[in-house]
């Protein structure tokens, strides 16, 4: 009986001590549904409100000095290049704009977050994601495959050219993107990392005319071995977009809408535009091949809320509310440094390797960047996504440094 009483006493003590322990339950991540996005104050989430206000003030004070008319801006910059004429739509941009998202909740907004503006080369991150969907679904077996075997000769859509004039007889009637000896060696991974050195002309733009060397004698040169030299080049990006269109056999905006934008609850207002001459015949239908940015016009026209949703998707490594839209394997590849360019992953995932890009940010932060500047800052260490639009390039680290002061206790 004494042993039984002792055992019961010990059980009571154990039960009491267990009841006194705090059981911590980590709340499920918040993902905003379509049509709404819950907002919380900085103070509610344990952030310094004054630091958030200072971030907004800093972003507004460091607005880019480039013209707000994007067409005028083009002709003052890229339009000076050879063959620099705009061939896609441009638009007036809005006020300096931004959104700060912490733990999935909107902490602050400024400017015109509902306005659909050009987002320039942030478009490349949407393009590479559509390639990722093709890999995840098996349409592309492996990124190390050469692109050539996936892309047949392409018929251009030229409705007014029924009879070919005599001066065209004998000239190629189909577009072969990867027919040259060099282009046959290019892999999907090379294209995604901008290390392909693809050669050719697409939509009236020779690849050498994009950000050409100051020395014209270097415009036409021997090719670098594919995968060995990084060069940021929108003609090659557009070649990737056309190759990916051939793989999907449908317009890329439809793919993006179905598999990414609708599942993350994006609005119905974003548009992905191509060039006016970028039309092909695909399965008997005219299809526009979209551009990978605003170089010569076009690209994604999108509001800041939709950009923030995409940033939240990449923060969660392709997972949205329990559904894996982009595989974790793909996101890991996108965040793997490019050997010739260690602070670049897949287009347009800019990495903070050795804190080179953003000295004030954690090394594992990354940014989707487009001209303007348009940025989607993604910070896994702080569970933070920040969209900043129309900020001066030199102020990018400053705005990140300022927002991170909100986390200092």
Secondary structure as UniProt FT lines:
FT   HELIX           2..20
FT   TURN            34..35
FT   HELIX           43..45
FT   HELIX           49..61
FT   HELIX           70..76
FT   HELIX           78..80
FT   TURN            82..83
FT   STRAND          97..102
FT   TURN            103..104
FT   STRAND          105..110
FT   TURN            113..114
FT   STRAND          117..118
FT   HELIX           120..122
FT   HELIX           123..136
FT   TURN            137..138
FT   TURN            143..144
FT   HELIX           148..150
FT   STRAND          154..156
FT   TURN            159..160
FT   HELIX           166..168
FT   TURN            169..170
FT   STRAND          174..175
FT   TURN            177..178
FT   TURN            181..182
FT   HELIX           183..185
FT   HELIX           188..192
FT   TURN            193..194
FT   STRAND          201..202
FT   TURN            203..204
FT   STRAND          205..206
FT   HELIX           207..209
FT   TURN            210..211
FT   HELIX           216..218
FT   TURN            226..227
FT   HELIX           234..248
FT   HELIX           252..256
FT   HELIX           257..261
FT   TURN            262..265
FT   STRAND          271..282
FT   TURN            283..284
FT   STRAND          285..290
FT   TURN            295..296
FT   STRAND          299..302
FT   HELIX           304..315
FT   TURN            316..318
FT   STRAND          319..320
FT   TURN            321..322
FT   STRAND          323..324
FT   HELIX           328..334
FT   TURN            339..340
FT   TURN            342..343
FT   TURN            347..348
FT   STRAND          349..351
FT   HELIX           353..355
FT   TURN            359..360
FT   TURN            363..364
FT   STRAND          366..370
FT   TURN            371..373
FT   STRAND          374..379
FT   HELIX           380..382
FT   STRAND          384..389
FT   HELIX           393..395
FT   HELIX           396..404
FT   HELIX           405..407
//
